[in-house]
Amino acid sequence: MEFVDEQIAMIEREKRRQDREELLAAGRVDVDENVCRMSLEEALQGVREGSLLLPGNERFEFEVRYYFDDKIPAVVIRNFYTGVQEDKDVVFLVNHDQNISQVLTVSDKKMERQSIGKWKKQLETGMNAAGSYADITKEAVLENLDYLIYRTPTGKGWTYNLIFRIRTGSERIVGNYNCFEKDKDTYGLMLEALVHRLNELLAVPAEEKAKGE
């Protein structure tokens, strides 16, 4: 029975995806918001397949690049960035036109093993000490990484931030992906899907990662 339920859910997701693409292709801007809204699972499936059409009719394609000694399999957007820095301890990818960035860094020492609740409190305290503010809206513990989503004010408006810590390998790598909060249901959703895909790829054995280089 559980298998049947999963199949029905998959069919319903595919139907919503097809309806959304048809409406967007027809230039319908007055459609029901619930029809056009994409779920995280739908976005993740697009990332897995290497191509994602967002609400608004923007299409993105993806590739996997391996970084640092840990061979971190980061999913990046193909032919997209206006600024790129890829060093031995930091990766900075940004599109200045669409205000989307992906940052990965290697810390000097192994991260403290702590609950996500303690990490959340640490982030809030650190932001306050820096004279800023973090309104945390989501926390998640996945198989190979944890992440927090928070909004914070800037001079250009509120930003939507997704910070994660990788619990496998050296346990020294953290990431921060962000966009403007106004884009959280499109670019923000895509960034969250990229993190979920990273979590899946981290489960791939090291020898398989090496073959992908």
N, C-alpha and C positions, 0 to 999 in steps of 0.2 A: 504493500500500500504506500509505503514511504517513497519507493521508486516512482510510482505513478504520480504522486504529488509533485515530485521534483520535475518530472517530464511536463506536467501541466504548467508549472511555474515557468519553465524554460520557454514553452510555447507562448505564454502570455507576455514574457519579456520581449521575445522576438516580434510579436504582433505590435507591441507598443513602439519598438524601434522602427518597424516598417511604417507605421502610421506617422511617426514623427518625421521621418525622411520624406514621405509623400507630401505632408503639409508644408515642410520647409521648402521643398523643391517647387511647390506651387505658389510660394510667396505669401502664404497665409500667416499674417502677423497677429490675427485676432483669435487664434486658437486657444482652447482651454489650456491653462498653464500646466495642469496635471498630465496632459497628453504629451507635452513637450519636455517635461522634466525627466532627466535621466537618472537612473539609480546608480549607486556605486558599483554594483555587480555588472551592470551593462557597460559602464565605463571600463571596468577591469577586463571584461571580455574583449573589448575593442583593443585595449593595450596588449593583451595576450596575442591577438591576431595581427598586431602591428599597424593598425589603422583605426582611428576613432573619429566619428562625425559628431560634433557637439551640437546641442541646441543653438541655433543661430547660423547653422550651416557651415561652420568652420571644420575643416578636416585636418587631422594631424597624423603623422606617421612616426614610428618609433624604431629605435635600435638599442642594442645593449652594448655598453662599453665597460671594460673592467679596469678598476682603479686600485691603486695602493698595493702593498705587499699582500693584503688579504684577498686580492682579486674580487673586489666588491662589484657585483653585476648591476650597475646602475642603468636604469632605463632612461634614455634621453630622447628628445624630440629631434627628428631628422631635419637638417637644413633649416634651422629655426633661429639659432642664437646670434645676437649682434655682438656679444662679448663672451670670450672664452678664456679661462685660465685653468690649466691642468698641470699641477705640480705634484711632487712626491707626497705632500701632506695636505694639499687642499685642491678642490675642484670647484670652480665658480663658473656657472653657465647662466647667462642672462639674455633676455630679449628686452631691450630698452623701449621698444615701440609698444609692446603689449604688457610690459611691466610684470613679467614672469621670471622667477629666478630659481635655480637649483644649486645648492651649496652642500658640499661634503667636506668634512675636515677630520684629520687624525689628531687626537689629543696627545699630549706628552706622556700620559700615563693611563693605565687601565681604568675604566670608569668604575665608580663605586657601585656595588650591587645593592640596589634599593628598590622599594616598591614604586609603582607608578604614582601612587598618592604622595609619597615623599618627594619624588622628582617634580611633580606638579607644584608642590609647595615651594620647592627650591627655585623653580622658574619664576613664580609670582614674586617671591622675596627678592630675587636678583633683579627683576625688572623694576620693582619699586625702588631699590637701592640706586639704580641707574637713572632714576627720575622719569621712568616710563610706566606703562601699565599694561598688564596682560589679562584679558578676559578669556579664560579657557573654556571652550565650548564642547570639547570632546576629548576623551582619552581612550586609548585602545592598547591591548596587549595581544600581539600576534605571536606566532611560533618562534620567529627569529629576531623580532624587533618590537619595540614599544613606540607609540607616537602620541603626541598631544597636538590639538588644533586650538589656536588662540587668535584673537583679534587684538590689534593694538593701534592706537592713533599715531598718525604722522602728519607732517605739514601738508601732505598732498591727499590726505584722507585716510580712512581706516584700511589697514592691511590684514590679509588673511594668511596666517602662518601655520605651517605644518612642520613640527620639529620631531625628529626621531633619533633613537639610539639603537645601534645594532648590537645584539647580545651574543653573536657568534664570532668566531675567529679571535682576534686580539682584544676585542671588546674596547676598542679605542676610537671607534668611528661614529660620528654623529652627523646628521643632515638637517638642513633647514630649507624647505621649499616655500615660496610665497607668491602671492599676487594681491591685487586690490580686493577688498571685501565685496565690492559690487560684482565681482566676477567669481564669487565662491561657488555658484551653481554650475559654472562652466569650467573655467581654468582651474578653480580650486578643486573641483571634483576630479578633474583629470590628474592633478598633482597627487591627490589622495590615492587614486588608482595606481599611479606610478610607484607609490610606496608599498602598496599591497603586492604589486608584481615583484618588486625588489624582495619582499619577504618570501615569496614563493621561490624565486631564483636562488636565494641564499641556502635553500635546502639541497641544491644540486651539488653533488660531490666535487671536490676540488679538481679532480682530473677531467671532469666534464667541462668545468670552467676554462681550463687551460686550452681545450680544443676550440673554444669559441673565440680565442684571441686572434 
